[in-house]
Amino acid sequence: RVKVPPIEQAPIVESVRCSRCGELVMSTRIVYINEEPLCMRCANEKYHAIIGRGIVDVNSFRGC
């Protein structure tokens, strides 16, 4: 038998509402501009996302 250690669980962080689009976003993915919370998309920041094919740069991803 092989003993496998338990998988570490992802940390739970609070959600913050983007002041521009209203989407709830993990607080670690919020940017504050003029003291307003903005999601990465509304703040025009580069960010990555996981899709079916893996991790992609969302700013250059155009779909299929």
C-alpha positions as CSV (number, residue, x, y, z in Angstrom):
1,R,0.0,0.0,0.0
2,V,1.0,3.5,-0.7
3,K,0.2,6.3,1.7
4,V,-0.7,9.5,0.1
5,P,-0.8,12.7,2.2
6,P,-4.2,14.6,2.1
7,I,-4.4,17.3,-0.5
8,E,-4.1,20.8,1.0
9,Q,-7.4,22.7,0.6
10,A,-7.5,26.1,-1.0
11,P,-7.8,29.0,1.3
12,I,-11.3,30.6,1.6
13,V,-11.2,34.4,1.0
14,E,-14.0,36.9,1.2
15,S,-15.9,38.1,-1.9
16,V,-16.0,41.8,-2.8
17,R,-18.5,43.3,-5.3
18,C,-16.9,45.2,-8.2
19,S,-18.2,48.8,-8.1
20,R,-18.4,49.0,-11.9
21,C,-19.9,45.7,-13.1
22,G,-21.4,44.4,-9.8
23,E,-19.7,41.0,-10.0
24,L,-18.7,39.3,-6.8
25,V,-15.0,38.6,-7.0
26,M,-12.4,37.0,-4.6
27,S,-10.8,39.8,-2.6
28,T,-7.4,38.6,-3.8
29,R,-8.5,39.5,-7.4
30,I,-9.8,43.0,-6.7
31,V,-7.9,46.2,-7.6
32,Y,-8.7,49.4,-5.7
33,I,-8.7,52.6,-7.9
34,N,-9.7,55.8,-6.3
35,E,-10.7,53.7,-3.3
36,E,-13.3,51.8,-5.4
37,P,-13.0,48.0,-5.7
38,L,-12.8,46.9,-9.3
39,C,-12.5,43.4,-10.8
40,M,-9.4,42.8,-12.9
41,R,-11.4,43.1,-16.1
42,C,-13.0,46.5,-15.2
43,A,-9.6,47.8,-14.0
44,N,-8.1,46.8,-17.4
45,E,-5.5,44.6,-15.5
46,K,-3.9,41.5,-17.0
47,Y,-5.1,38.3,-15.4
48,H,-5.2,34.6,-16.0
49,A,-8.1,32.1,-15.9
50,I,-8.5,28.4,-16.0
51,I,-10.6,27.1,-18.9
52,G,-11.0,23.6,-20.4
53,R,-7.5,23.7,-22.0
54,G,-5.7,25.0,-19.0
55,I,-4.6,28.5,-17.8
56,V,-4.9,31.3,-20.3
57,D,-4.1,35.0,-20.5
58,V,-7.7,36.3,-20.6
59,N,-6.6,39.6,-22.2
60,S,-5.4,37.8,-25.3
61,F,-7.8,34.9,-25.3
62,R,-10.4,35.1,-28.1
63,G,-12.3,31.8,-27.5
64,C,-12.1,28.6,-29.5
